[in-house]
C-alpha cells in the first residue's frame, strides 16, 4: 500500500539525558509563562552534545547506524563520560584502548545508570 | 580508503576548520580527499629556536580513523618551503616519536589536536639535534612509522 503524508503535527520530541544532573529534567515537562513547552536550551556548550569519538550529535546515531534512538543507544562510564555505545565499543574492542575511557584514560567501567 | 566512519568524521573536522579556522601557526594546506591531509606548522614568538621556519605535517588516514591513529610524519615540501624539523624526537625521514601517535592515541583526538601537540613539542625544544641513532633508524625504518616499536623515554621536549 502506498500513501502520501500531506501534513503532520508533531506532539513530542525526545532527547538523551546526558546531563550529570538528571533532576534538571523537570524543565522538559514544565510549560513556560506563555504555556509553551518550547525548545529546551542547554546551558552547556555544544561539545557536550556530540559523541567525542564520531563527533555526531547524541540525538543522531553513530556513523554506522541509520536510525537514532534505542537501536543506537548511548553508554555512560563510571567516569561520567558519555559516547554512542557503538563508537565506544569499537574503541574498547581494540588492543590499543587498554580498556580506557578515551577522555580521561581511566579504566572504562560501565556506569550503573547505562 | 576511508569508510563511513572515517570520512564522516573527517568531513566534520573539515567543516569545523572552515568555519572556526585553525589555531595560530597552524594552517591546513591541502585536504583534497579523505585519505591524506597536509598541515603547515610554525612556532610563533621570539623565544623559539625554529623562528621563521615552516614545517609540513602529513596525515594519512586509515578506514578505522579515529579509532586508530593516522600515520603522521613531517615532510620536506619545496612548494611550501618546508623542511623536516631538527628535533630530538624527529628522525630525518620525517618519522616522529610521540606517544599520542602511538600508545597514547585516543579517538577523541583530532587533526588539529595532533598539530597543536607537534607545535608545542617544537616550541619546548631548546637545542636542534637529531634523535640518538638517527642514521641507523632511518636506514632500517619501515615506511609506515606506526610499524615502528617506539619507546617514549623523554617527556621534557
HADDOCK unambig.tbl for C-alpha pairs under 7 A between the chains (distance, minus, plus):
assign (segid A and resid 52 and name CA) (segid B and resid 108 and name CA) 5.08 0.50 0.50
assign (segid A and resid 53 and name CA) (segid B and resid 66 and name CA) 6.96 0.50 0.50
assign (segid A and resid 53 and name CA) (segid B and resid 107 and name CA) 5.35 0.50 0.50
assign (segid A and resid 53 and name CA) (segid B and resid 108 and name CA) 4.94 0.50 0.50
assign (segid A and resid 54 and name CA) (segid B and resid 9 and name CA) 5.69 0.50 0.50
assign (segid A and resid 55 and name CA) (segid B and resid 9 and name CA) 6.60 0.50 0.50
assign (segid A and resid 63 and name CA) (segid B and resid 4 and name CA) 6.44 0.50 0.50
assign (segid A and resid 63 and name CA) (segid B and resid 5 and name CA) 5.42 0.50 0.50
assign (segid A and resid 64 and name CA) (segid B and resid 4 and name CA) 6.95 0.50 0.50
assign (segid A and resid 64 and name CA) (segid B and resid 5 and name CA) 6.82 0.50 0.50
assign (segid A and resid 91 and name CA) (segid B and resid 67 and name CA) 5.62 0.50 0.50
assign (segid A and resid 96 and name CA) (segid B and resid 103 and name CA) 6.38 0.50 0.50
assign (segid A and resid 102 and name CA) (segid B and resid 106 and name CA) 5.22 0.50 0.50
assign (segid A and resid 102 and name CA) (segid B and resid 107 and name CA) 6.20 0.50 0.50
assign (segid A and resid 102 and name CA) (segid B and resid 108 and name CA) 6.08 0.50 0.50
assign (segid A and resid 103 and name CA) (segid B and resid 108 and name CA) 6.68 0.50 0.50
